[in-house]
Amino acid sequence: MAGKDFLEEQRRRQRALVAARSFRQNPEAQSAPVAEKVEKKPLTFAEKFQNFWYYYKYVMLIIVFLAVVLGVSIAQCATREKYDTEVILYTRASYTEKQINAIEAELEKYCEDIDGDGVVNVQVIDCSYHKNTGFEHSNAKESKLNANITSNDVAILYITDNETYKLLTDRYKSHNVEFFVDIGLPDDGGKSVKFGEEFYEKINGATEAGLVMDLPEGLRISRRIAGEETMIGSADSQVKLAERTLKKIAEANN
């Protein structure tokens, strides 16, 4: 028994020695409190929103901005006035807004209600400028004309004068293209209808009191070649619409 007690005493002392050495090497391990489990409370709606806004506020601001831009664009498209016919005005004269409105009102007598809203709306796209105007203004109007020729397939009716009719005819004839189309009209070999004195009087009547306008001679209306005609013929509805309008104007001027 004495031997057994001796061995137990030796083991006890050895364990105590190991524990003492471990404490000297890492005293904090012996005294560190056991972490208590903290029960998490569910977040309120305000706290959840605050966390969401903190991480995603820039994304939300971008989304709101894009939504506003899209909404404004849709509203503008919905409220934008739609035109049944567009006409290019290209002469060597400057026109007031009232004169442009007078030309539109005169043309609306011969055009058709395409969208079925019960009203005929004509837009005159003013590319005209006086021969004595400055370079910047004339260059801007020429650029506007060229943009409509190349990209606007709706505006195929052109009001020109003696000078600009010849200019457009010669410019495209050099490329073996007849800019204005012969559809059997009374002037310019079937390509134009020249306006009479009544048309001039209505334009002059729309000027401000005491203002005298130097209107060009030979105002006429014609149809230019449409883009599709070089490939598939004049089957486009805009072409047929333009030709019906021109024939009505021709009949009214006889």
C-alpha positions as CSV (number, residue, x, y, z in Angstrom):
1,M,0.0,0.0,0.0
2,A,2.9,2.3,0.8
3,G,4.3,1.9,-2.6
4,K,0.9,2.6,-4.2
5,D,0.4,5.7,-2.1
6,F,3.9,6.9,-3.1
7,L,3.1,6.6,-6.8
8,E,-0.2,8.5,-6.5
9,E,1.6,11.2,-4.6
10,Q,4.2,11.4,-7.4
11,R,1.5,11.7,-10.1
12,R,-0.3,14.4,-8.2
13,R,2.9,16.4,-7.8
14,Q,3.7,16.0,-11.5
15,R,0.2,17.3,-12.5
16,A,0.6,20.2,-10.2
17,L,4.0,21.0,-11.7
18,V,2.6,20.9,-15.2
19,A,-0.3,23.2,-14.3
20,A,2.1,25.6,-12.6
21,R,4.3,25.7,-15.7
22,S,1.3,26.3,-18.0
23,F,0.1,29.1,-15.8
24,R,3.4,30.9,-15.9
25,Q,3.5,30.6,-19.7
26,N,-0.1,31.9,-20.3
27,P,-1.6,33.4,-17.1
28,E,-4.5,35.0,-19.1
29,A,-5.8,31.6,-20.1
30,Q,-6.5,30.8,-16.5
31,S,-8.3,34.0,-15.7
32,A,-10.1,34.7,-18.9
33,P,-13.9,34.8,-18.3
34,V,-16.1,32.6,-20.3
35,A,-18.0,34.6,-22.9
36,E,-21.6,34.7,-22.2
37,K,-24.0,34.1,-25.0
38,V,-25.8,37.3,-25.9
39,E,-29.3,36.9,-27.3
40,K,-29.8,39.0,-30.5
41,K,-32.9,41.2,-30.7
42,P,-34.7,41.3,-34.0
43,L,-34.1,44.6,-36.0
44,T,-36.9,47.0,-36.3
45,F,-38.0,48.2,-39.8
46,A,-36.3,51.5,-39.3
47,E,-33.0,49.8,-38.4
48,K,-33.3,47.4,-41.4
49,F,-33.9,50.4,-43.7
50,Q,-31.0,52.3,-42.2
51,N,-28.7,49.3,-42.9
52,F,-30.0,48.9,-46.4
53,W,-29.6,52.6,-47.2
54,Y,-26.0,52.6,-45.8
55,Y,-24.9,49.9,-48.2
56,Y,-27.1,50.6,-51.3
57,K,-27.8,54.3,-51.2
58,Y,-25.7,55.1,-54.4
59,V,-27.4,52.3,-56.3
60,M,-30.8,53.5,-55.3
61,L,-30.0,57.1,-56.3
62,I,-28.9,56.0,-59.7
63,I,-32.1,53.9,-60.2
64,V,-34.2,56.9,-59.1
65,F,-32.3,59.2,-61.6
66,L,-32.8,56.8,-64.5
67,A,-36.5,56.4,-63.6
68,V,-37.0,60.2,-63.7
69,V,-35.2,60.5,-67.0
70,L,-37.3,57.7,-68.5
71,G,-40.5,59.2,-67.2
72,V,-39.7,62.6,-68.6
73,S,-38.9,61.1,-72.0
74,I,-42.1,59.1,-72.1
75,A,-44.1,62.2,-71.1
76,Q,-42.4,64.3,-73.9
77,C,-43.1,61.6,-76.5
78,A,-46.8,61.4,-75.4
79,T,-47.4,65.1,-75.5
80,R,-45.3,66.0,-78.5
81,E,-47.4,67.3,-81.4
82,K,-47.6,64.9,-84.2
83,Y,-47.6,66.2,-87.8
84,D,-49.4,64.7,-90.7
85,T,-47.0,66.2,-93.3
86,E,-43.6,67.8,-93.1
87,V,-42.4,70.3,-95.7
88,I,-38.9,71.7,-96.2
89,L,-38.8,75.5,-96.9
90,Y,-35.5,76.3,-98.7
91,T,-35.4,79.7,-100.3
92,R,-33.2,82.8,-100.3
93,A,-35.3,84.8,-97.9
94,S,-35.8,85.0,-94.2
95,Y,-39.3,84.4,-92.7
96,T,-40.9,85.4,-89.5
97,E,-42.7,82.9,-87.3
98,K,-46.1,84.3,-88.4
99,Q,-45.1,83.8,-92.0
100,I,-44.1,80.2,-91.3
101,N,-47.5,79.7,-89.6
102,A,-49.3,81.2,-92.6
103,I,-47.5,78.8,-95.0
104,E,-48.5,75.9,-92.8
105,A,-52.1,77.0,-92.6
106,E,-52.2,77.3,-96.4
107,L,-50.7,73.8,-97.0
108,E,-53.1,72.3,-94.5
109,K,-55.9,72.9,-97.0
110,Y,-54.5,70.3,-99.3
111,C,-52.9,67.8,-96.9
112,E,-54.6,64.8,-95.3
113,D,-55.3,63.8,-91.7
114,I,-53.0,60.8,-91.5
115,D,-53.2,60.0,-87.8
116,G,-57.0,60.3,-87.7
117,D,-57.2,62.8,-84.9
118,G,-59.6,65.0,-86.9
119,V,-57.0,67.8,-87.4
120,V,-54.5,68.3,-90.3
121,N,-51.2,69.4,-88.9
122,V,-48.4,70.5,-91.2
123,Q,-44.9,71.4,-90.1
124,V,-42.7,73.7,-92.2
125,I,-39.0,73.0,-91.6
126,D,-37.3,76.4,-92.2
127,C,-34.0,75.9,-94.0
128,S,-34.1,79.3,-95.7
129,Y,-31.8,82.3,-95.3
130,H,-31.4,85.6,-97.0
131,K,-28.6,85.9,-99.5
132,N,-27.0,88.7,-97.5
133,T,-27.0,86.8,-94.2
134,G,-23.8,86.0,-92.3
135,F,-21.7,82.8,-92.9
136,E,-22.5,81.2,-89.6
137,H,-26.3,81.5,-90.0
138,S,-26.3,80.4,-93.7
139,N,-24.0,77.5,-92.8
140,A,-26.3,76.4,-90.0
141,K,-29.3,76.4,-92.4
142,E,-27.4,74.5,-95.0
143,S,-26.4,71.9,-92.4
144,K,-30.1,71.6,-91.4
145,L,-31.1,71.1,-95.0
146,N,-28.5,68.4,-95.6
147,A,-29.5,66.6,-92.4
148,N,-33.1,66.5,-93.5
149,I,-32.2,65.3,-97.0
150,T,-30.1,62.4,-95.6
151,S,-32.2,61.3,-92.6
152,N,-35.7,62.6,-92.9
153,D,-37.7,60.3,-95.2
154,V,-41.0,61.9,-94.2
155,A,-40.2,65.5,-95.4
156,I,-40.1,64.9,-99.2
157,L,-42.1,68.0,-100.1
158,Y,-39.9,71.1,-100.8
159,I,-40.8,74.7,-101.3
160,T,-38.0,76.5,-103.2
161,D,-37.5,79.6,-105.4
162,N,-35.9,80.0,-108.7
163,E,-32.4,80.0,-107.3
164,T,-32.6,77.2,-104.8
165,Y,-34.6,74.9,-107.2
166,K,-31.8,75.2,-109.8
167,L,-29.2,74.8,-107.1
168,L,-30.6,71.5,-105.8
169,T,-31.3,70.3,-109.4
170,D,-27.7,71.0,-110.6
171,R,-26.1,69.6,-107.4
172,Y,-27.7,66.2,-107.8
173,K,-27.6,66.1,-111.5
174,S,-23.8,66.0,-111.2
175,H,-24.3,62.6,-109.5
176,N,-26.7,61.5,-112.2
177,V,-29.7,61.8,-109.9
178,E,-32.8,63.8,-110.6
179,F,-33.5,65.4,-107.2
180,F,-37.1,66.4,-108.1
181,V,-39.5,63.9,-109.6
182,D,-41.6,64.3,-112.7
183,I,-45.2,63.4,-111.7
184,G,-47.0,65.4,-114.3
185,L,-47.3,68.7,-112.6
186,P,-47.8,71.9,-114.5
187,D,-44.3,73.5,-114.1
188,D,-40.7,72.6,-114.5
189,G,-41.3,69.7,-116.8
190,G,-43.9,68.1,-114.6
191,K,-41.8,68.5,-111.4
192,S,-43.4,71.5,-109.6
193,V,-46.4,73.7,-108.9
194,K,-45.6,77.4,-108.8
195,F,-47.6,79.4,-106.2
196,G,-49.8,82.2,-107.5
197,E,-50.2,85.8,-106.2
198,E,-52.7,84.6,-103.5
199,F,-50.0,82.6,-101.8
200,Y,-47.6,85.6,-101.8
201,E,-50.3,87.9,-100.4
202,K,-51.0,85.5,-97.5
203,I,-47.3,85.4,-96.6
204,N,-47.0,89.1,-96.8
205,G,-50.2,89.5,-94.9
206,A,-48.7,87.7,-92.0
207,T,-45.8,90.2,-91.5
208,E,-45.7,92.7,-88.8
209,A,-47.4,96.1,-89.4
210,G,-45.1,98.3,-91.5
211,L,-42.6,95.5,-92.2
212,V,-41.9,94.9,-95.9
213,M,-40.5,91.5,-96.8
214,D,-38.4,90.9,-100.0
215,L,-39.9,87.6,-101.0
216,P,-38.1,85.6,-103.7
217,E,-39.5,85.0,-107.1
218,G,-40.7,81.7,-108.4
219,L,-41.9,80.1,-105.1
220,R,-42.9,76.5,-106.0
221,I,-43.5,73.2,-104.3
222,S,-42.1,69.8,-105.5
223,R,-41.4,66.3,-104.4
224,R,-37.9,65.1,-104.1
225,I,-36.8,61.6,-104.8
226,A,-37.4,59.3,-101.9
227,G,-34.7,56.9,-100.7
228,E,-36.7,53.8,-101.5
229,E,-37.2,54.8,-105.2
230,T,-33.6,54.0,-106.1
231,M,-34.2,50.4,-105.2
232,I,-37.9,49.4,-105.1
233,G,-39.9,52.1,-106.7
234,S,-42.3,54.7,-105.3
235,A,-44.5,52.4,-103.3
236,D,-44.0,54.2,-100.0
237,S,-47.1,55.7,-98.4
238,Q,-45.3,59.1,-97.9
239,V,-44.7,59.3,-101.6
240,K,-48.3,58.7,-102.5
241,L,-49.4,61.2,-99.8
242,A,-47.0,63.8,-101.2
243,E,-48.2,63.3,-104.8
244,R,-51.9,63.6,-103.8
245,T,-51.1,66.8,-102.0
246,L,-49.2,68.3,-105.0
247,K,-52.1,67.4,-107.4
248,K,-54.6,69.1,-105.1
249,I,-52.4,72.3,-105.1
250,A,-52.1,72.1,-108.9
251,E,-55.8,71.9,-109.3
252,A,-56.4,74.9,-107.0
253,N,-53.8,77.0,-108.9
254,N,-55.4,76.4,-112.3
